[in-house]
Amino acid sequence: MWDTFLRRFLHGTFPGLLADAALVKRRGNLLVLCLLLTRGLPPAKLHFLGGYVETLLTHFYKCPVRLELQTVPAKVPYKYL
């Protein structure tokens, strides 16, 4: 249930920029979110949105949240065999 909320929140915060599904890791009390984004926004706006997500989710979950962002030029085509 919490992962669904996180994925929907990230999809709404970064509309059309998610190149792949968000990866949610829990390390003890720390929540780590790994995102692969396309380069659709200027870097300053991406940094602002990253800080916004970390701050809001830290207050919401009452535990530290860290966001790891990576950008790619375009959506990465994956082929699952």
mmCIF file as gemmi writes it, N, C-alpha and C atoms, coordinates in Angstrom:
data_model
loop_
_atom_site.group_PDB
_atom_site.id
_atom_site.type_symbol
_atom_site.label_atom_id
_atom_site.label_alt_id
_atom_site.label_comp_id
_atom_site.label_asym_id
_atom_site.label_entity_id
_atom_site.label_seq_id
_atom_site.pdbx_PDB_ins_code
_atom_site.Cartn_x
_atom_site.Cartn_y
_atom_site.Cartn_z
_atom_site.occupancy
_atom_site.B_iso_or_equiv
_atom_site.pdbx_formal_charge
_atom_site.auth_seq_id
_atom_site.auth_asym_id
_atom_site.pdbx_PDB_model_num
ATOM 1 N N . MET Axp A 1 ? 0.815 -1.184 0 1 0 ? 1 A 1
ATOM 2 C CA . MET Axp A 1 ? 0 0 0 1 0 ? 1 A 1
ATOM 3 C C . MET Axp A 1 ? 0.867 1.26 0 1 0 ? 1 A 1
ATOM 4 N N . TRP Axp A 2 ? 1.936 1.265 0.82 1 0 ? 2 A 1
ATOM 5 C CA . TRP Axp A 2 ? 2.801 2.439 0.882 1 0 ? 2 A 1
ATOM 6 C C . TRP Axp A 2 ? 3.565 2.609 -0.424 1 0 ? 2 A 1
ATOM 7 N N . ASP Axp A 3 ? 3.977 1.486 -1.022 1 0 ? 3 A 1
ATOM 8 C CA . ASP Axp A 3 ? 4.701 1.583 -2.284 1 0 ? 3 A 1
ATOM 9 C C . ASP Axp A 3 ? 3.809 2.155 -3.38 1 0 ? 3 A 1
ATOM 10 N N . THR Axp A 4 ? 2.542 1.794 -3.369 1 0 ? 4 A 1
ATOM 11 C CA . THR Axp A 4 ? 1.612 2.33 -4.361 1 0 ? 4 A 1
ATOM 12 C C . THR Axp A 4 ? 1.472 3.837 -4.204 1 0 ? 4 A 1
ATOM 13 N N . PHE Axp A 5 ? 1.36 4.299 -2.964 1 0 ? 5 A 1
ATOM 14 C CA . PHE Axp A 5 ? 1.278 5.746 -2.726 1 0 ? 5 A 1
ATOM 15 C C . PHE Axp A 5 ? 2.544 6.442 -3.219 1 0 ? 5 A 1
ATOM 16 N N . LEU Axp A 6 ? 3.714 5.862 -2.905 1 0 ? 6 A 1
ATOM 17 C CA . LEU Axp A 6 ? 4.982 6.469 -3.333 1 0 ? 6 A 1
ATOM 18 C C . LEU Axp A 6 ? 5.068 6.56 -4.85 1 0 ? 6 A 1
ATOM 19 N N . ARG Axp A 7 ? 4.719 5.485 -5.529 1 0 ? 7 A 1
ATOM 20 C CA . ARG Axp A 7 ? 4.815 5.473 -6.99 1 0 ? 7 A 1
ATOM 21 C C . ARG Axp A 7 ? 3.855 6.487 -7.617 1 0 ? 7 A 1
ATOM 22 N N . ARG Axp A 8 ? 2.649 6.591 -7.088 1 0 ? 8 A 1
ATOM 23 C CA . ARG Axp A 8 ? 1.695 7.577 -7.614 1 0 ? 8 A 1
ATOM 24 C C . ARG Axp A 8 ? 2.152 9.001 -7.317 1 0 ? 8 A 1
ATOM 25 N N . PHE Axp A 9 ? 2.702 9.21 -6.125 1 0 ? 9 A 1
ATOM 26 C CA . PHE Axp A 9 ? 3.201 10.536 -5.764 1 0 ? 9 A 1
ATOM 27 C C . PHE Axp A 9 ? 4.348 10.944 -6.687 1 0 ? 9 A 1
ATOM 28 N N . LEU Axp A 10 ? 5.279 10.024 -6.94 1 0 ? 10 A 1
ATOM 29 C CA . LEU Axp A 10 ? 6.408 10.331 -7.816 1 0 ? 10 A 1
ATOM 30 C C . LEU Axp A 10 ? 5.95 10.545 -9.256 1 0 ? 10 A 1
ATOM 31 N N . HIS Axp A 11 ? 4.97 9.76 -9.698 1 0 ? 11 A 1
ATOM 32 C CA . HIS Axp A 11 ? 4.446 9.924 -11.054 1 0 ? 11 A 1
ATOM 33 C C . HIS Axp A 11 ? 3.778 11.29 -11.211 1 0 ? 11 A 1
ATOM 34 N N . GLY Axp A 12 ? 3.125 11.773 -10.162 1 0 ? 12 A 1
ATOM 35 C CA . GLY Axp A 12 ? 2.495 13.089 -10.214 1 0 ? 12 A 1
ATOM 36 C C . GLY Axp A 12 ? 3.488 14.228 -10.076 1 0 ? 12 A 1
ATOM 37 N N . THR Axp A 13 ? 4.578 14 -9.325 1 0 ? 13 A 1
ATOM 38 C CA . THR Axp A 13 ? 5.581 15.045 -9.131 1 0 ? 13 A 1
ATOM 39 C C . THR Axp A 13 ? 6.458 15.208 -10.368 1 0 ? 13 A 1
ATOM 40 N N . PHE Axp A 14 ? 6.796 14.107 -11.008 1 0 ? 14 A 1
ATOM 41 C CA . PHE Axp A 14 ? 7.618 14.129 -12.223 1 0 ? 14 A 1
ATOM 42 C C . PHE Axp A 14 ? 6.764 13.638 -13.4 1 0 ? 14 A 1
ATOM 43 N N . PRO Axp A 15 ? 5.8 14.444 -13.882 1 0 ? 15 A 1
ATOM 44 C CA . PRO Axp A 15 ? 4.886 13.962 -14.925 1 0 ? 15 A 1
ATOM 45 C C . PRO Axp A 15 ? 5.589 13.761 -16.262 1 0 ? 15 A 1
ATOM 46 N N . GLY Axp A 16 ? 5.503 12.553 -16.78 1 0 ? 16 A 1
ATOM 47 C CA . GLY Axp A 16 ? 6.089 12.232 -18.073 1 0 ? 16 A 1
ATOM 48 C C . GLY Axp A 16 ? 7.599 12.134 -18.082 1 0 ? 16 A 1
ATOM 49 N N . LEU Axp A 17 ? 8.247 12.212 -16.934 1 0 ? 17 A 1
ATOM 50 C CA . LEU Axp A 17 ? 9.706 12.178 -16.884 1 0 ? 17 A 1
ATOM 51 C C . LEU Axp A 17 ? 10.263 10.837 -16.43 1 0 ? 17 A 1
ATOM 52 N N . LEU Axp A 18 ? 9.45 9.996 -15.829 1 0 ? 18 A 1
ATOM 53 C CA . LEU Axp A 18 ? 9.951 8.71 -15.336 1 0 ? 18 A 1
ATOM 54 C C . LEU Axp A 18 ? 10.251 7.794 -16.517 1 0 ? 18 A 1
ATOM 55 N N . ALA Axp A 19 ? 11.513 7.418 -16.659 1 0 ? 19 A 1
ATOM 56 C CA . ALA Axp A 19 ? 11.914 6.542 -17.752 1 0 ? 19 A 1
ATOM 57 C C . ALA Axp A 19 ? 11.689 5.079 -17.393 1 0 ? 19 A 1
ATOM 58 N N . ASP Axp A 20 ? 11.641 4.776 -16.107 1 0 ? 20 A 1
ATOM 59 C CA . ASP Axp A 20 ? 11.446 3.407 -15.641 1 0 ? 20 A 1
ATOM 60 C C . ASP Axp A 20 ? 10.722 3.473 -14.301 1 0 ? 20 A 1
ATOM 61 N N . ALA Axp A 21 ? 10.287 2.345 -13.812 1 0 ? 21 A 1
ATOM 62 C CA . ALA Axp A 21 ? 9.58 2.31 -12.524 1 0 ? 21 A 1
ATOM 63 C C . ALA Axp A 21 ? 10.518 2.722 -11.391 1 0 ? 21 A 1
ATOM 64 N N . ALA Axp A 22 ? 9.95 3.339 -10.38 1 0 ? 22 A 1
ATOM 65 C CA . ALA Axp A 22 ? 10.735 3.768 -9.218 1 0 ? 22 A 1
ATOM 66 C C . ALA Axp A 22 ? 11.135 2.552 -8.396 1 0 ? 22 A 1
ATOM 67 N N . LEU Axp A 23 ? 12.34 2.598 -7.863 1 0 ? 23 A 1
ATOM 68 C CA . LEU Axp A 23 ? 12.853 1.524 -7.021 1 0 ? 23 A 1
ATOM 69 C C . LEU Axp A 23 ? 12.832 2.017 -5.581 1 0 ? 23 A 1
ATOM 70 N N . VAL Axp A 24 ? 12.165 1.274 -4.708 1 0 ? 24 A 1
ATOM 71 C CA . VAL Axp A 24 ? 12.024 1.65 -3.301 1 0 ? 24 A 1
ATOM 72 C C . VAL Axp A 24 ? 12.859 0.693 -2.469 1 0 ? 24 A 1
ATOM 73 N N . LYS Axp A 25 ? 13.807 1.259 -1.708 1 0 ? 25 A 1
ATOM 74 C CA . LYS Axp A 25 ? 14.66 0.453 -0.829 1 0 ? 25 A 1
ATOM 75 C C . LYS Axp A 25 ? 14.46 0.925 0.599 1 0 ? 25 A 1
ATOM 76 N N . ARG Axp A 26 ? 14.413 -0.01 1.51 1 0 ? 26 A 1
ATOM 77 C CA . ARG Axp A 26 ? 14.334 0.326 2.933 1 0 ? 26 A 1
ATOM 78 C C . ARG Axp A 26 ? 15.575 -0.216 3.611 1 0 ? 26 A 1
ATOM 79 N N . ARG Axp A 27 ? 16.331 0.68 4.219 1 0 ? 27 A 1
ATOM 80 C CA . ARG Axp A 27 ? 17.556 0.301 4.933 1 0 ? 27 A 1
ATOM 81 C C . ARG Axp A 27 ? 17.397 0.734 6.381 1 0 ? 27 A 1
ATOM 82 N N . GLY Axp A 28 ? 16.912 -0.177 7.211 1 0 ? 28 A 1
ATOM 83 C CA . GLY Axp A 28 ? 16.661 0.177 8.602 1 0 ? 28 A 1
ATOM 84 C C . GLY Axp A 28 ? 15.544 1.196 8.668 1 0 ? 28 A 1
ATOM 85 N N . ASN Axp A 29 ? 15.85 2.378 9.153 1 0 ? 29 A 1
ATOM 86 C CA . ASN Axp A 29 ? 14.86 3.448 9.252 1 0 ? 29 A 1
ATOM 87 C C . ASN Axp A 29 ? 14.893 4.373 8.035 1 0 ? 29 A 1
ATOM 88 N N . LEU Axp A 30 ? 15.857 4.192 7.144 1 0 ? 30 A 1
ATOM 89 C CA . LEU Axp A 30 ? 16.035 5.065 5.982 1 0 ? 30 A 1
ATOM 90 C C . LEU Axp A 30 ? 15.251 4.529 4.788 1 0 ? 30 A 1
ATOM 91 N N . LEU Axp A 31 ? 14.578 5.417 4.082 1 0 ? 31 A 1
ATOM 92 C CA . LEU Axp A 31 ? 13.849 5.071 2.87 1 0 ? 31 A 1
ATOM 93 C C . LEU Axp A 31 ? 14.592 5.688 1.692 1 0 ? 31 A 1
ATOM 94 N N . VAL Axp A 32 ? 15.03 4.853 0.749 1 0 ? 32 A 1
ATOM 95 C CA . VAL Axp A 32 ? 15.792 5.317 -0.413 1 0 ? 32 A 1
ATOM 96 C C . VAL Axp A 32 ? 14.938 5.1 -1.659 1 0 ? 32 A 1
ATOM 97 N N . LEU Axp A 33 ? 14.752 6.164 -2.441 1 0 ? 33 A 1
ATOM 98 C CA . LEU Axp A 33 ? 13.997 6.096 -3.684 1 0 ? 33 A 1
ATOM 99 C C . LEU Axp A 33 ? 14.951 6.332 -4.844 1 0 ? 33 A 1
ATOM 100 N N . CYS Axp A 34 ? 15.049 5.372 -5.742 1 0 ? 34 A 1
ATOM 101 C CA . CYS Axp A 34 ? 15.926 5.481 -6.913 1 0 ? 34 A 1
ATOM 102 C C . CYS Axp A 34 ? 15.052 5.709 -8.147 1 0 ? 34 A 1
ATOM 103 N N . LEU Axp A 35 ? 15.336 6.792 -8.865 1 0 ? 35 A 1
ATOM 104 C CA . LEU Axp A 35 ? 14.535 7.159 -10.028 1 0 ? 35 A 1
ATOM 105 C C . LEU Axp A 35 ? 15.416 7.329 -11.253 1 0 ? 35 A 1
ATOM 106 N N . LEU Axp A 36 ? 14.897 6.903 -12.379 1 0 ? 36 A 1
ATOM 107 C CA . LEU Axp A 36 ? 15.537 7.108 -13.667 1 0 ? 36 A 1
ATOM 108 C C . LEU Axp A 36 ? 14.635 8.056 -14.45 1 0 ? 36 A 1
ATOM 109 N N . LEU Axp A 37 ? 15.125 9.279 -14.711 1 0 ? 37 A 1
ATOM 110 C CA . LEU Axp A 37 ? 14.321 10.328 -15.339 1 0 ? 37 A 1
ATOM 111 C C . LEU Axp A 37 ? 14.876 10.696 -16.703 1 0 ? 37 A 1
ATOM 112 N N . THR Axp A 38 ? 13.987 11.125 -17.593 1 0 ? 38 A 1
ATOM 113 C CA . THR Axp A 38 ? 14.442 11.679 -18.866 1 0 ? 38 A 1
ATOM 114 C C . THR Axp A 38 ? 14.795 13.147 -18.653 1 0 ? 38 A 1
ATOM 115 N N . ARG Axp A 39 ? 15.552 13.71 -19.574 1 0 ? 39 A 1
ATOM 116 C CA . ARG Axp A 39 ? 16.021 15.097 -19.433 1 0 ? 39 A 1
ATOM 117 C C . ARG Axp A 39 ? 15.012 16.067 -20.031 1 0 ? 39 A 1
ATOM 118 N N . GLY Axp A 40 ? 13.841 16.126 -19.435 1 0 ? 40 A 1
ATOM 119 C CA . GLY Axp A 40 ? 12.789 17.001 -19.947 1 0 ? 40 A 1
ATOM 120 C C . GLY Axp A 40 ? 12.706 18.335 -19.237 1 0 ? 40 A 1
ATOM 121 N N . LEU Axp A 41 ? 13.377 18.474 -18.102 1 0 ? 41 A 1
ATOM 122 C CA . LEU Axp A 41 ? 13.342 19.709 -17.321 1 0 ? 41 A 1
ATOM 123 C C . LEU Axp A 41 ? 14.758 20.231 -17.12 1 0 ? 41 A 1
ATOM 124 N N . PRO Axp A 42 ? 14.9 21.53 -16.894 1 0 ? 42 A 1
ATOM 125 C CA . PRO Axp A 42 ? 16.228 22.067 -16.577 1 0 ? 42 A 1
ATOM 126 C C . PRO Axp A 42 ? 16.725 21.51 -15.241 1 0 ? 42 A 1
ATOM 127 N N . PRO Axp A 43 ? 18.05 21.413 -15.083 1 0 ? 43 A 1
ATOM 128 C CA . PRO Axp A 43 ? 18.61 20.842 -13.849 1 0 ? 43 A 1
ATOM 129 C C . PRO Axp A 43 ? 18.164 21.561 -12.575 1 0 ? 43 A 1
ATOM 130 N N . ALA Axp A 44 ? 18 22.866 -12.619 1 0 ? 44 A 1
ATOM 131 C CA . ALA Axp A 44 ? 17.583 23.599 -11.417 1 0 ? 44 A 1
ATOM 132 C C . ALA Axp A 44 ? 16.19 23.161 -10.962 1 0 ? 44 A 1
ATOM 133 N N . LYS Axp A 45 ? 15.303 22.943 -11.902 1 0 ? 45 A 1
ATOM 134 C CA . LYS Axp A 45 ? 13.948 22.508 -11.548 1 0 ? 45 A 1
ATOM 135 C C . LYS Axp A 45 ? 13.957 21.074 -11.018 1 0 ? 45 A 1
ATOM 136 N N . LEU Axp A 46 ? 14.807 20.222 -11.583 1 0 ? 46 A 1
ATOM 137 C CA . LEU Axp A 46 ? 14.922 18.848 -11.077 1 0 ? 46 A 1
ATOM 138 C C . LEU Axp A 46 ? 15.445 18.833 -9.647 1 0 ? 46 A 1
ATOM 139 N N . HIS Axp A 47 ? 16.424 19.681 -9.346 1 0 ? 47 A 1
ATOM 140 C CA . HIS Axp A 47 ? 16.957 19.752 -7.979 1 0 ? 47 A 1
ATOM 141 C C . HIS Axp A 47 ? 15.89 20.26 -7.014 1 0 ? 47 A 1
ATOM 142 N N . PHE Axp A 48 ? 15.103 21.238 -7.451 1 0 ? 48 A 1
ATOM 143 C CA . PHE Axp A 48 ? 14.026 21.745 -6.602 1 0 ? 48 A 1
ATOM 144 C C . PHE Axp A 48 ? 12.997 20.656 -6.321 1 0 ? 48 A 1
ATOM 145 N N . LEU Axp A 49 ? 12.574 19.939 -7.365 1 0 ? 49 A 1
ATOM 146 C CA . LEU Axp A 49 ? 11.587 18.874 -7.179 1 0 ? 49 A 1
ATOM 147 C C . LEU Axp A 49 ? 12.136 17.747 -6.313 1 0 ? 49 A 1
ATOM 148 N N . GLY Axp A 50 ? 13.432 17.452 -6.458 1 0 ? 50 A 1
ATOM 149 C CA . GLY Axp A 50 ? 14.049 16.428 -5.611 1 0 ? 50 A 1
ATOM 150 C C . GLY Axp A 50 ? 14.022 16.819 -4.144 1 0 ? 50 A 1
ATOM 151 N N . GLY Axp A 51 ? 14.363 18.055 -3.85 1 0 ? 51 A 1
ATOM 152 C CA . GLY Axp A 51 ? 14.31 18.534 -2.472 1 0 ? 51 A 1
ATOM 153 C C . GLY Axp A 51 ? 12.89 18.573 -1.941 1 0 ? 51 A 1
ATOM 154 N N . TYR Axp A 52 ? 11.95 18.939 -2.797 1 0 ? 52 A 1
ATOM 155 C CA . TYR Axp A 52 ? 10.534 18.957 -2.417 1 0 ? 52 A 1
ATOM 156 C C . TYR Axp A 52 ? 10.067 17.558 -2.027 1 0 ? 52 A 1
ATOM 157 N N . VAL Axp A 53 ? 10.415 16.566 -2.841 1 0 ? 53 A 1
ATOM 158 C CA . VAL Axp A 53 ? 10.006 15.183 -2.565 1 0 ? 53 A 1
ATOM 159 C C . VAL Axp A 53 ? 10.627 14.689 -1.265 1 0 ? 53 A 1
ATOM 160 N N . GLU Axp A 54 ? 11.933 14.917 -1.089 1 0 ? 54 A 1
ATOM 161 C CA . GLU Axp A 54 ? 12.605 14.458 0.134 1 0 ? 54 A 1
ATOM 162 C C . GLU Axp A 54 ? 11.986 15.092 1.375 1 0 ? 54 A 1
ATOM 163 N N . THR Axp A 55 ? 11.767 16.397 1.348 1 0 ? 55 A 1
ATOM 164 C CA . THR Axp A 55 ? 11.23 17.097 2.516 1 0 ? 55 A 1
ATOM 165 C C . THR Axp A 55 ? 9.807 16.655 2.836 1 0 ? 55 A 1
ATOM 166 N N . LEU Axp A 56 ? 8.964 16.602 1.821 1 0 ? 56 A 1
ATOM 167 C CA . LEU Axp A 56 ? 7.569 16.248 2.055 1 0 ? 56 A 1
ATOM 168 C C . LEU Axp A 56 ? 7.424 14.812 2.55 1 0 ? 56 A 1
ATOM 169 N N . LEU Axp A 57 ? 8.137 13.877 1.932 1 0 ? 57 A 1
ATOM 170 C CA . LEU Axp A 57 ? 8.025 12.48 2.356 1 0 ? 57 A 1
ATOM 171 C C . LEU Axp A 57 ? 8.679 12.24 3.71 1 0 ? 57 A 1
ATOM 172 N N . THR Axp A 58 ? 9.734 12.989 4.043 1 0 ? 58 A 1
ATOM 173 C CA . THR Axp A 58 ? 10.351 12.862 5.365 1 0 ? 58 A 1
ATOM 174 C C . THR Axp A 58 ? 9.361 13.27 6.447 1 0 ? 58 A 1
ATOM 175 N N . HIS Axp A 59 ? 8.646 14.354 6.231 1 0 ? 59 A 1
ATOM 176 C CA . HIS Axp A 59 ? 7.649 14.787 7.215 1 0 ? 59 A 1
ATOM 177 C C . HIS Axp A 59 ? 6.451 13.839 7.248 1 0 ? 59 A 1
ATOM 178 N N . PHE Axp A 60 ? 6.079 13.296 6.088 1 0 ? 60 A 1
ATOM 179 C CA . PHE Axp A 60 ? 4.914 12.42 6.02 1 0 ? 60 A 1
ATOM 180 C C . PHE Axp A 60 ? 5.187 11.073 6.691 1 0 ? 60 A 1
ATOM 181 N N . TYR Axp A 61 ? 6.33 10.465 6.389 1 0 ? 61 A 1
ATOM 182 C CA . TYR Axp A 61 ? 6.666 9.141 6.934 1 0 ? 61 A 1
ATOM 183 C C . TYR Axp A 61 ? 7.359 9.205 8.288 1 0 ? 61 A 1
ATOM 184 N N . LYS Axp A 62 ? 7.82 10.392 8.687 1 0 ? 62 A 1
ATOM 185 C CA . LYS Axp A 62 ? 8.536 10.576 9.952 1 0 ? 62 A 1
ATOM 186 C C . LYS Axp A 62 ? 9.784 9.692 10.037 1 0 ? 62 A 1
ATOM 187 N N . CYS Axp A 63 ? 10.453 9.553 8.905 1 0 ? 63 A 1
ATOM 188 C CA . CYS Axp A 63 ? 11.744 8.867 8.837 1 0 ? 63 A 1
ATOM 189 C C . CYS Axp A 63 ? 12.536 9.529 7.707 1 0 ? 63 A 1
ATOM 190 N N . PRO Axp A 64 ? 13.865 9.418 7.738 1 0 ? 64 A 1
ATOM 191 C CA . PRO Axp A 64 ? 14.652 10.056 6.674 1 0 ? 64 A 1
ATOM 192 C C . PRO Axp A 64 ? 14.387 9.416 5.309 1 0 ? 64 A 1
ATOM 193 N N . VAL Axp A 65 ? 14.245 10.264 4.304 1 0 ? 65 A 1
ATOM 194 C CA . VAL Axp A 65 ? 14.022 9.818 2.927 1 0 ? 65 A 1
ATOM 195 C C . VAL Axp A 65 ? 15.136 10.394 2.078 1 0 ? 65 A 1
ATOM 196 N N . ARG Axp A 66 ? 15.778 9.547 1.282 1 0 ? 66 A 1
ATOM 197 C CA . ARG Axp A 66 ? 16.833 9.999 0.379 1 0 ? 66 A 1
ATOM 198 C C . ARG Axp A 66 ? 16.411 9.671 -1.048 1 0 ? 66 A 1
ATOM 199 N N . LEU Axp A 67 ? 16.644 10.596 -1.929 1 0 ? 67 A 1
ATOM 200 C CA . LEU Axp A 67 ? 16.264 10.446 -3.326 1 0 ? 67 A 1
ATOM 201 C C . LEU Axp A 67 ? 17.527 10.354 -4.17 1 0 ? 67 A 1
ATOM 202 N N . GLU Axp A 68 ? 17.62 9.309 -4.986 1 0 ? 68 A 1
ATOM 203 C CA . GLU Axp A 68 ? 18.757 9.145 -5.896 1 0 ? 68 A 1
ATOM 204 C C . GLU Axp A 68 ? 18.224 9.289 -7.314 1 0 ? 68 A 1
ATOM 205 N N . LEU Axp A 69 ? 18.62 10.376 -7.971 1 0 ? 69 A 1
ATOM 206 C CA . LEU Axp A 69 ? 18.137 10.668 -9.319 1 0 ? 69 A 1
ATOM 207 C C . LEU Axp A 69 ? 19.222 10.401 -10.348 1 0 ? 69 A 1
ATOM 208 N N . GLN Axp A 70 ? 18.825 9.807 -11.459 1 0 ? 70 A 1
ATOM 209 C CA . GLN Axp A 70 ? 19.701 9.649 -12.616 1 0 ? 70 A 1
ATOM 210 C C . GLN Axp A 70 ? 18.913 10.105 -13.829 1 0 ? 70 A 1
ATOM 211 N N . THR Axp A 71 ? 19.571 10.818 -14.731 1 0 ? 71 A 1
ATOM 212 C CA . THR Axp A 71 ? 18.888 11.27 -15.938 1 0 ? 71 A 1
ATOM 213 C C . THR Axp A 71 ? 19.469 10.559 -17.153 1 0 ? 71 A 1
ATOM 214 N N . VAL Axp A 72 ? 18.602 10.305 -18.117 1 0 ? 72 A 1
ATOM 215 C CA . VAL Axp A 72 ? 18.999 9.686 -19.382 1 0 ? 72 A 1
ATOM 216 C C . VAL Axp A 72 ? 18.459 10.568 -20.506 1 0 ? 72 A 1
ATOM 217 N N . PRO Axp A 73 ? 19.107 10.568 -21.682 1 0 ? 73 A 1
ATOM 218 C CA . PRO Axp A 73 ? 18.649 11.428 -22.777 1 0 ? 73 A 1
ATOM 219 C C . PRO Axp A 73 ? 17.234 11.091 -23.263 1 0 ? 73 A 1
ATOM 220 N N . ALA Axp A 74 ? 16.889 9.822 -23.312 1 0 ? 74 A 1
ATOM 221 C CA . ALA Axp A 74 ? 15.561 9.404 -23.772 1 0 ? 74 A 1
ATOM 222 C C . ALA Axp A 74 ? 15.17 8.147 -23.003 1 0 ? 74 A 1
ATOM 223 N N . LYS Axp A 75 ? 13.935 7.72 -23.199 1 0 ? 75 A 1
ATOM 224 C CA . LYS Axp A 75 ? 13.5 6.504 -22.519 1 0 ? 75 A 1
ATOM 225 C C . LYS Axp A 75 ? 14.357 5.33 -22.969 1 0 ? 75 A 1
ATOM 226 N N . VAL Axp A 76 ? 14.766 4.535 -22.003 1 0 ? 76 A 1
ATOM 227 C CA . VAL Axp A 76 ? 15.632 3.397 -22.288 1 0 ? 76 A 1
ATOM 228 C C . VAL Axp A 76 ? 14.763 2.211 -22.697 1 0 ? 76 A 1
ATOM 229 N N . PRO Axp A 77 ? 14.996 1.668 -23.9 1 0 ? 77 A 1
ATOM 230 C CA . PRO Axp A 77 ? 14.191 0.504 -24.297 1 0 ? 77 A 1
ATOM 231 C C . PRO Axp A 77 ? 14.713 -0.759 -23.609 1 0 ? 77 A 1
ATOM 232 N N . TYR Axp A 78 ? 13.836 -1.414 -22.921 1 0 ? 78 A 1
ATOM 233 C CA . TYR Axp A 78 ? 14.18 -2.677 -22.27 1 0 ? 78 A 1
ATOM 234 C C . TYR Axp A 78 ? 13.435 -3.797 -22.961 1 0 ? 78 A 1
ATOM 235 N N . LYS Axp A 79 ? 14.105 -4.925 -23.061 1 0 ? 79 A 1
ATOM 236 C CA . LYS Axp A 79 ? 13.468 -6.092 -23.637 1 0 ? 79 A 1
ATOM 237 C C . LYS Axp A 79 ? 13.642 -7.229 -22.653 1 0 ? 79 A 1
ATOM 238 N N . TYR Axp A 80 ? 12.54 -7.665 -22.083 1 0 ? 80 A 1
ATOM 239 C CA . TYR Axp A 80 ? 12.58 -8.759 -21.124 1 0 ? 80 A 1
ATOM 240 C C . TYR Axp A 80 ? 12.409 -10.068 -21.871 1 0 ? 80 A 1
ATOM 241 N N . LEU Axp A 81 ? 13.313 -10.987 -21.634 1 0 ? 81 A 1
ATOM 242 C CA . LEU Axp A 81 ? 13.236 -12.293 -22.297 1 0 ? 81 A 1
ATOM 243 C C . LEU Axp A 81 ? 12.687 -13.332 -21.364 1 0 ? 81 A 1
